């Protein structure tokens, strides 16, 4: 997703309620398009404090609430089909 050409065209990205961890978060952080988003929803995530701090520098329109810790073994989506 981070390398997708669509990233340059969207204003809002909602990856909330999933299992986003440091590996996926790092991919997003390398995308210049992420810095241009008007809103980024990452609620309910499994990122480390260090990565959370890096996202927090992107501005007030990044939702980093509901951190679930970094445990790779017990990840679950908050909402599923």
PDB file as gemmi writes it, atoms N, CA and C in Angstrom:
CRYST1    1.000    1.000    1.000  90.00  90.00  90.00 P 1                      
ATOM      1  N   UNK A   1       0.816  -1.184   0.000  1.00  0.00           N  
ATOM      2  CA  UNK A   1       0.000   0.000   0.000  1.00  0.00           C  
ATOM      3  C   UNK A   1       0.870   1.262   0.000  1.00  0.00           C  
ATOM      4  N   UNK A   2       1.920   1.273   0.780  1.00  0.00           N  
ATOM      5  CA  UNK A   2       2.758   2.468   0.892  1.00  0.00           C  
ATOM      6  C   UNK A   2       3.383   2.855  -0.441  1.00  0.00           C  
ATOM      7  N   UNK A   3       3.664   1.884  -1.292  1.00  0.00           N  
ATOM      8  CA  UNK A   3       4.287   2.160  -2.580  1.00  0.00           C  
ATOM      9  C   UNK A   3       3.267   2.348  -3.703  1.00  0.00           C  
ATOM     10  N   UNK A   4       1.997   2.235  -3.391  1.00  0.00           N  
ATOM     11  CA  UNK A   4       0.952   2.354  -4.404  1.00  0.00           C  
ATOM     12  C   UNK A   4       0.851   3.775  -4.939  1.00  0.00           C  
ATOM     13  N   UNK A   5       0.664   3.927  -6.249  1.00  0.00           N  
ATOM     14  CA  UNK A   5       0.472   5.259  -6.814  1.00  0.00           C  
ATOM     15  C   UNK A   5      -0.814   5.927  -6.297  1.00  0.00           C  
ATOM     16  N   UNK A   6      -1.740   5.144  -5.786  1.00  0.00           N  
ATOM     17  CA  UNK A   6      -2.976   5.708  -5.237  1.00  0.00           C  
ATOM     18  C   UNK A   6      -2.720   6.569  -4.013  1.00  0.00           C  
ATOM     19  N   UNK A   7      -1.657   6.296  -3.295  1.00  0.00           N  
ATOM     20  CA  UNK A   7      -1.337   7.063  -2.093  1.00  0.00           C  
ATOM     21  C   UNK A   7      -1.213   8.554  -2.390  1.00  0.00           C  
ATOM     22  N   UNK A   8      -0.754   8.907  -3.559  1.00  0.00           N  
ATOM     23  CA  UNK A   8      -0.586  10.314  -3.911  1.00  0.00           C  
ATOM     24  C   UNK A   8      -1.926  10.998  -4.164  1.00  0.00           C  
ATOM     25  N   UNK A   9      -2.994  10.210  -4.343  1.00  0.00           N  
ATOM     26  CA  UNK A   9      -4.292  10.777  -4.701  1.00  0.00           C  
ATOM     27  C   UNK A   9      -5.299  10.803  -3.558  1.00  0.00           C  
ATOM     28  N   UNK A  10      -5.010  10.139  -2.456  1.00  0.00           N  
ATOM     29  CA  UNK A  10      -5.988  10.094  -1.369  1.00  0.00           C  
ATOM     30  C   UNK A  10      -5.695  11.144  -0.300  1.00  0.00           C  
ATOM     31  N   UNK A  11      -6.744  11.535   0.418  1.00  0.00           N  
ATOM     32  CA  UNK A  11      -6.603  12.513   1.492  1.00  0.00           C  
ATOM     33  C   UNK A  11      -6.721  11.871   2.870  1.00  0.00           C  
ATOM     34  N   UNK A  12      -7.433  10.743   2.930  1.00  0.00           N  
ATOM     35  CA  UNK A  12      -7.680  10.057   4.190  1.00  0.00           C  
ATOM     36  C   UNK A  12      -7.330   8.587   4.043  1.00  0.00           C  
ATOM     37  N   UNK A  13      -6.634   8.059   5.041  1.00  0.00           N  
ATOM     38  CA  UNK A  13      -6.303   6.638   5.065  1.00  0.00           C  
ATOM     39  C   UNK A  13      -6.719   6.085   6.420  1.00  0.00           C  
ATOM     40  N   UNK A  14      -7.587   5.072   6.399  1.00  0.00           N  
ATOM     41  CA  UNK A  14      -8.080   4.464   7.627  1.00  0.00           C  
ATOM     42  C   UNK A  14      -7.612   3.014   7.693  1.00  0.00           C  
ATOM     43  N   UNK A  15      -6.648   2.747   8.554  1.00  0.00           N  
ATOM     44  CA  UNK A  15      -6.150   1.393   8.792  1.00  0.00           C  
ATOM     45  C   UNK A  15      -6.482   0.960  10.218  1.00  0.00           C  
ATOM     46  N   UNK A  16      -7.516   1.551  10.775  1.00  0.00           N  
ATOM     47  CA  UNK A  16      -7.880   1.286  12.158  1.00  0.00           C  
ATOM     48  C   UNK A  16      -8.477  -0.102  12.343  1.00  0.00           C  
ATOM     49  N   UNK A  17      -8.470  -0.541  13.582  1.00  0.00           N  
ATOM     50  CA  UNK A  17      -9.122  -1.766  14.036  1.00  0.00           C  
ATOM     51  C   UNK A  17      -8.521  -3.036  13.462  1.00  0.00           C  
ATOM     52  N   UNK A  18      -7.283  -2.950  12.992  1.00  0.00           N  
ATOM     53  CA  UNK A  18      -6.603  -4.108  12.424  1.00  0.00           C  
ATOM     54  C   UNK A  18      -5.448  -4.583  13.270  1.00  0.00           C  
ATOM     55  N   UNK A  19      -4.401  -5.058  12.612  1.00  0.00           N  
ATOM     56  CA  UNK A  19      -3.244  -5.625  13.315  1.00  0.00           C  
ATOM     57  C   UNK A  19      -1.935  -4.933  12.924  1.00  0.00           C  
ATOM     58  N   UNK A  20      -2.006  -3.659  12.580  1.00  0.00           N  
ATOM     59  CA  UNK A  20      -0.816  -2.932  12.140  1.00  0.00           C  
ATOM     60  C   UNK A  20       0.265  -2.934  13.215  1.00  0.00           C  
ATOM     61  N   UNK A  21       1.449  -3.391  12.839  1.00  0.00           N  
ATOM     62  CA  UNK A  21       2.596  -3.411  13.742  1.00  0.00           C  
ATOM     63  C   UNK A  21       3.729  -2.581  13.173  1.00  0.00           C  
ATOM     64  N   UNK A  22       4.894  -2.724  13.748  1.00  0.00           N  
ATOM     65  CA  UNK A  22       6.042  -1.917  13.346  1.00  0.00           C  
ATOM     66  C   UNK A  22       6.452  -2.124  11.894  1.00  0.00           C  
ATOM     67  N   UNK A  23       6.406  -3.346  11.404  1.00  0.00           N  
ATOM     68  CA  UNK A  23       6.849  -3.602  10.031  1.00  0.00           C  
ATOM     69  C   UNK A  23       5.982  -2.851   9.020  1.00  0.00           C  
ATOM     70  N   UNK A  24       4.690  -2.955   9.140  1.00  0.00           N  
ATOM     71  CA  UNK A  24       3.797  -2.232   8.236  1.00  0.00           C  
ATOM     72  C   UNK A  24       3.870  -0.729   8.443  1.00  0.00           C  
ATOM     73  N   UNK A  25       4.018  -0.317   9.693  1.00  0.00           N  
ATOM     74  CA  UNK A  25       4.120   1.102  10.006  1.00  0.00           C  
ATOM     75  C   UNK A  25       5.377   1.706   9.386  1.00  0.00           C  
ATOM     76  N   UNK A  26       6.478   0.986   9.431  1.00  0.00           N  
ATOM     77  CA  UNK A  26       7.724   1.475   8.819  1.00  0.00           C  
ATOM     78  C   UNK A  26       7.546   1.675   7.316  1.00  0.00           C  
ATOM     79  N   UNK A  27       6.833   0.771   6.664  1.00  0.00           N  
ATOM     80  CA  UNK A  27       6.571   0.915   5.230  1.00  0.00           C  
ATOM     81  C   UNK A  27       5.776   2.186   4.963  1.00  0.00           C  
ATOM     82  N   UNK A  28       4.780   2.459   5.794  1.00  0.00           N  
ATOM     83  CA  UNK A  28       3.997   3.684   5.627  1.00  0.00           C  
ATOM     84  C   UNK A  28       4.855   4.927   5.841  1.00  0.00           C  
ATOM     85  N   UNK A  29       5.696   4.890   6.849  1.00  0.00           N  
ATOM     86  CA  UNK A  29       6.531   6.050   7.157  1.00  0.00           C  
ATOM     87  C   UNK A  29       7.517   6.383   6.036  1.00  0.00           C  
ATOM     88  N   UNK A  30       7.875   5.415   5.213  1.00  0.00           N  
ATOM     89  CA  UNK A  30       8.803   5.676   4.112  1.00  0.00           C  
ATOM     90  C   UNK A  30       8.108   6.306   2.904  1.00  0.00           C  
ATOM     91  N   UNK A  31       6.793   6.313   2.905  1.00  0.00           N  
ATOM     92  CA  UNK A  31       6.040   6.878   1.790  1.00  0.00           C  
ATOM     93  C   UNK A  31       5.889   8.395   1.966  1.00  0.00           C  
ATOM     94  N   UNK A  32       6.380   9.187   1.018  1.00  0.00           N  
ATOM     95  CA  UNK A  32       6.214  10.641   1.115  1.00  0.00           C  
ATOM     96  C   UNK A  32       4.737  11.054   1.113  1.00  0.00           C  
ATOM     97  N   UNK A  33       3.881  10.243   0.512  1.00  0.00           N  
ATOM     98  CA  UNK A  33       2.459  10.560   0.437  1.00  0.00           C  
ATOM     99  C   UNK A  33       1.800  10.565   1.816  1.00  0.00           C  
ATOM    100  N   UNK A  34       2.311   9.791   2.755  1.00  0.00           N  
ATOM    101  CA  UNK A  34       1.722   9.736   4.097  1.00  0.00           C  
ATOM    102  C   UNK A  34       1.795  11.106   4.761  1.00  0.00           C  
ATOM    103  N   UNK A  35       2.847  11.824   4.519  1.00  0.00           N  
ATOM    104  CA  UNK A  35       3.013  13.149   5.124  1.00  0.00           C  
ATOM    105  C   UNK A  35       2.015  14.165   4.574  1.00  0.00           C  
ATOM    106  N   UNK A  36       1.406  13.874   3.434  1.00  0.00           N  
ATOM    107  CA  UNK A  36       0.469  14.795   2.792  1.00  0.00           C  
ATOM    108  C   UNK A  36      -0.989  14.482   3.116  1.00  0.00           C  
ATOM    109  N   UNK A  37      -1.243  13.390   3.820  1.00  0.00           N  
ATOM    110  CA  UNK A  37      -2.610  13.026   4.153  1.00  0.00           C  
ATOM    111  C   UNK A  37      -3.245  14.050   5.087  1.00  0.00           C  
ATOM    112  N   UNK A  38      -4.532  14.299   4.892  1.00  0.00           N  
ATOM    113  CA  UNK A  38      -5.253  15.181   5.797  1.00  0.00           C  
ATOM    114  C   UNK A  38      -5.663  14.447   7.067  1.00  0.00           C  
ATOM    115  N   UNK A  39      -5.857  13.130   6.948  1.00  0.00           N  
ATOM    116  CA  UNK A  39      -6.232  12.318   8.117  1.00  0.00           C  
ATOM    117  C   UNK A  39      -5.672  10.912   7.958  1.00  0.00           C  
ATOM    118  N   UNK A  40      -5.118  10.396   9.055  1.00  0.00           N  
ATOM    119  CA  UNK A  40      -4.574   9.045   9.098  1.00  0.00           C  
ATOM    120  C   UNK A  40      -5.086   8.375  10.368  1.00  0.00           C  
ATOM    121  N   UNK A  41      -5.913   7.346  10.212  1.00  0.00           N  
ATOM    122  CA  UNK A  41      -6.512   6.666  11.356  1.00  0.00           C  
ATOM    123  C   UNK A  41      -5.825   5.316  11.555  1.00  0.00           C  
ATOM    124  N   UNK A  42      -5.076   5.205  12.633  1.00  0.00           N  
ATOM    125  CA  UNK A  42      -4.356   3.978  12.968  1.00  0.00           C  
ATOM    126  C   UNK A  42      -4.832   3.398  14.301  1.00  0.00           C  
ATOM    127  N   UNK A  43      -6.039   3.777  14.722  1.00  0.00           N  
ATOM    128  CA  UNK A  43      -6.605   3.288  15.983  1.00  0.00           C  
ATOM    129  C   UNK A  43      -6.532   1.769  16.088  1.00  0.00           C  
ATOM    130  N   UNK A  44      -6.319   1.275  17.294  1.00  0.00           N  
ATOM    131  CA  UNK A  44      -6.216  -0.155  17.592  1.00  0.00           C  
ATOM    132  C   UNK A  44      -5.074  -0.772  16.782  1.00  0.00           C  
ATOM    133  N   UNK A  45      -3.866  -0.573  17.264  1.00  0.00           N  
ATOM    134  CA  UNK A  45      -2.662  -1.015  16.562  1.00  0.00           C  
ATOM    135  C   UNK A  45      -1.726  -1.744  17.509  1.00  0.00           C  
ATOM    136  N   UNK A  46      -0.672  -2.318  16.926  1.00  0.00           N  
ATOM    137  CA  UNK A  46       0.327  -3.086  17.689  1.00  0.00           C  
ATOM    138  C   UNK A  46       1.726  -2.515  17.475  1.00  0.00           C  
ATOM    139  N   UNK A  47       1.831  -1.206  17.392  1.00  0.00           N  
ATOM    140  CA  UNK A  47       3.117  -0.548  17.158  1.00  0.00           C  
ATOM    141  C   UNK A  47       3.855  -0.288  18.472  1.00  0.00           C  
ATOM    142  N   UNK A  48       5.176  -0.242  18.374  1.00  0.00           N  
ATOM    143  CA  UNK A  48       6.010   0.078  19.539  1.00  0.00           C  
ATOM    144  C   UNK A  48       5.937   1.573  19.833  1.00  0.00           C  
ATOM    145  N   UNK A  49       6.332   1.948  21.029  1.00  0.00           N  
ATOM    146  CA  UNK A  49       6.342   3.364  21.412  1.00  0.00           C  
ATOM    147  C   UNK A  49       7.222   4.195  20.489  1.00  0.00           C  
ATOM    148  N   UNK A  50       8.341   3.643  20.048  1.00  0.00           N  
ATOM    149  CA  UNK A  50       9.256   4.380  19.174  1.00  0.00           C  
ATOM    150  C   UNK A  50       8.581   4.722  17.843  1.00  0.00           C  
ATOM    151  N   UNK A  51       7.847   3.795  17.288  1.00  0.00           N  
ATOM    152  CA  UNK A  51       7.171   4.038  16.005  1.00  0.00           C  
ATOM    153  C   UNK A  51       5.985   4.974  16.209  1.00  0.00           C  
ATOM    154  N   UNK A  52       5.270   4.833  17.311  1.00  0.00           N  
ATOM    155  CA  UNK A  52       4.161   5.736  17.614  1.00  0.00           C  
ATOM    156  C   UNK A  52       4.656   7.174  17.653  1.00  0.00           C  
ATOM    157  N   UNK A  53       5.802   7.398  18.276  1.00  0.00           N  
ATOM    158  CA  UNK A  53       6.363   8.752  18.367  1.00  0.00           C  
ATOM    159  C   UNK A  53       6.670   9.321  16.987  1.00  0.00           C  
ATOM    160  N   UNK A  54       7.135   8.485  16.076  1.00  0.00           N  
ATOM    161  CA  UNK A  54       7.436   8.950  14.715  1.00  0.00           C  
ATOM    162  C   UNK A  54       6.161   9.361  13.978  1.00  0.00           C  
ATOM    163  N   UNK A  55       5.082   8.613  14.155  1.00  0.00           N  
ATOM    164  CA  UNK A  55       3.808   8.987  13.536  1.00  0.00           C  
ATOM    165  C   UNK A  55       3.254  10.255  14.168  1.00  0.00           C  
ATOM    166  N   UNK A  56       3.444  10.417  15.457  1.00  0.00           N  
ATOM    167  CA  UNK A  56       2.923  11.588  16.159  1.00  0.00           C  
ATOM    168  C   UNK A  56       3.510  12.883  15.612  1.00  0.00           C  
ATOM    169  N   UNK A  57       4.706  12.824  15.032  1.00  0.00           N  
ATOM    170  CA  UNK A  57       5.318  14.036  14.470  1.00  0.00           C  
ATOM    171  C   UNK A  57       4.648  14.475  13.168  1.00  0.00           C  
ATOM    172  N   UNK A  58       3.787  13.628  12.602  1.00  0.00           N  
ATOM    173  CA  UNK A  58       3.108  13.982  11.352  1.00  0.00           C  
ATOM    174  C   UNK A  58       2.000  15.004  11.558  1.00  0.00           C  
ATOM    175  N   UNK A  59       1.591  15.219  12.793  1.00  0.00           N  
ATOM    176  CA  UNK A  59       0.592  16.241  13.068  1.00  0.00           C  
ATOM    177  C   UNK A  59      -0.594  15.726  13.854  1.00  0.00           C  
ATOM    178  N   UNK A  60      -1.543  16.639  14.112  1.00  0.00           N  
ATOM    179  CA  UNK A  60      -2.677  16.316  14.983  1.00  0.00           C  
ATOM    180  C   UNK A  60      -3.738  15.441  14.329  1.00  0.00           C  
ATOM    181  N   UNK A  61      -3.685  15.237  13.036  1.00  0.00           N  
ATOM    182  CA  UNK A  61      -4.710  14.462  12.353  1.00  0.00           C  
ATOM    183  C   UNK A  61      -4.349  12.986  12.205  1.00  0.00           C  
ATOM    184  N   UNK A  62      -3.496  12.500  13.094  1.00  0.00           N  
ATOM    185  CA  UNK A  62      -3.131  11.084  13.118  1.00  0.00           C  
ATOM    186  C   UNK A  62      -3.693  10.487  14.405  1.00  0.00           C  
ATOM    187  N   UNK A  63      -4.602   9.527  14.263  1.00  0.00           N  
ATOM    188  CA  UNK A  63      -5.199   8.888  15.432  1.00  0.00           C  
ATOM    189  C   UNK A  63      -4.387   7.645  15.790  1.00  0.00           C  
ATOM    190  N   UNK A  64      -3.700   7.705  16.905  1.00  0.00           N  
ATOM    191  CA  UNK A  64      -2.851   6.609  17.383  1.00  0.00           C  
ATOM    192  C   UNK A  64      -3.409   5.993  18.665  1.00  0.00           C  
ATOM    193  N   UNK A  65      -4.668   6.186  18.920  1.00  0.00           N  
ATOM    194  CA  UNK A  65      -5.270   5.697  20.161  1.00  0.00           C  
ATOM    195  C   UNK A  65      -5.429   4.175  20.151  1.00  0.00           C  
ATOM    196  N   UNK A  66      -5.740   3.648  21.291  1.00  0.00           N  
ATOM    197  CA  UNK A  66      -6.000   2.224  21.493  1.00  0.00           C  
ATOM    198  C   UNK A  66      -4.809   1.321  21.163  1.00  0.00           C  
ATOM    199  N   UNK A  67      -3.629   1.713  21.609  1.00  0.00           N  
ATOM    200  CA  UNK A  67      -2.436   0.877  21.433  1.00  0.00           C  
ATOM    201  C   UNK A  67      -2.644  -0.443  22.158  1.00  0.00           C  
ATOM    202  N   UNK A  68      -2.313  -1.535  21.506  1.00  0.00           N  
ATOM    203  CA  UNK A  68      -2.536  -2.874  22.048  1.00  0.00           C  
ATOM    204  C   UNK A  68      -1.252  -3.538  22.532  1.00  0.00           C  
ATOM    205  N   UNK A  69      -0.138  -2.843  22.466  1.00  0.00           N  
ATOM    206  CA  UNK A  69       1.144  -3.439  22.837  1.00  0.00           C  
ATOM    207  C   UNK A  69       1.821  -4.013  21.609  1.00  0.00           C  
ATOM    208  N   UNK A  70       2.942  -4.668  21.817  1.00  0.00           N  
ATOM    209  CA  UNK A  70       3.751  -5.159  20.699  1.00  0.00           C  
ATOM    210  C   UNK A  70       3.737  -6.676  20.559  1.00  0.00           C  
ATOM    211  N   UNK A  71       2.870  -7.359  21.244  1.00  0.00           N  
ATOM    212  CA  UNK A  71       2.868  -8.820  21.235  1.00  0.00           C  
ATOM    213  C   UNK A  71       2.466  -9.369  19.872  1.00  0.00           C  
ATOM    214  N   UNK A  72       3.397 -10.035  19.197  1.00  0.00           N  
ATOM    215  CA  UNK A  72       3.133 -10.584  17.870  1.00  0.00           C  
ATOM    216  C   UNK A  72       2.255 -11.831  17.904  1.00  0.00           C  
ATOM    217  N   UNK A  73       2.201 -12.524  19.020  1.00  0.00           N  
ATOM    218  CA  UNK A  73       1.484 -13.793  19.075  1.00  0.00           C  
ATOM    219  C   UNK A  73      -0.009 -13.635  19.303  1.00  0.00           C  
ATOM    220  N   UNK A  74      -0.429 -12.578  19.944  1.00  0.00           N  
ATOM    221  CA  UNK A  74      -1.840 -12.426  20.314  1.00  0.00           C  
ATOM    222  C   UNK A  74      -2.517 -11.276  19.589  1.00  0.00           C  
ATOM    223  N   UNK A  75      -2.212 -11.081  18.341  1.00  0.00           N  
ATOM    224  CA  UNK A  75      -2.851 -10.017  17.572  1.00  0.00           C  
ATOM    225  C   UNK A  75      -4.216 -10.467  17.065  1.00  0.00           C  
ATOM    226  N   UNK A  76      -5.154  -9.553  17.113  1.00  0.00           N  
ATOM    227  CA  UNK A  76      -6.470  -9.823  16.553  1.00  0.00           C  
ATOM    228  C   UNK A  76      -7.054  -8.531  16.010  1.00  0.00           C  
ATOM    229  N   UNK A  77      -7.896  -8.638  15.003  1.00  0.00           N  
ATOM    230  CA  UNK A  77      -8.586  -7.460  14.478  1.00  0.00           C  
ATOM    231  C   UNK A  77      -9.740  -7.143  15.405  1.00  0.00           C  
ATOM    232  N   UNK A  78     -10.032  -5.883  15.556  1.00  0.00           N  
ATOM    233  CA  UNK A  78     -11.114  -5.478  16.418  1.00  0.00           C  
ATOM    234  C   UNK A  78     -12.461  -5.714  15.738  1.00  0.00           C  
ATOM    235  N   UNK A  79     -12.487  -5.555  14.432  1.00  0.00           N  
ATOM    236  CA  UNK A  79     -13.718  -5.749  13.669  1.00  0.00           C  
ATOM    237  C   UNK A  79     -13.385  -6.634  12.477  1.00  0.00           C  
ATOM    238  N   UNK A  80     -14.199  -7.624  12.240  1.00  0.00           N  
ATOM    239  CA  UNK A  80     -14.008  -8.509  11.095  1.00  0.00           C  
ATOM    240  C   UNK A  80     -15.345  -8.827  10.457  1.00  0.00           C  
ATOM    241  N   UNK A  81     -15.305  -9.441   9.301  1.00  0.00           N  
ATOM    242  CA  UNK A  81     -16.550  -9.782   8.621  1.00  0.00           C  
ATOM    243  C   UNK A  81     -17.246 -10.914   9.314  1.00  0.00           C  
TER     244      UNK A  81                                                      
END                                                                             
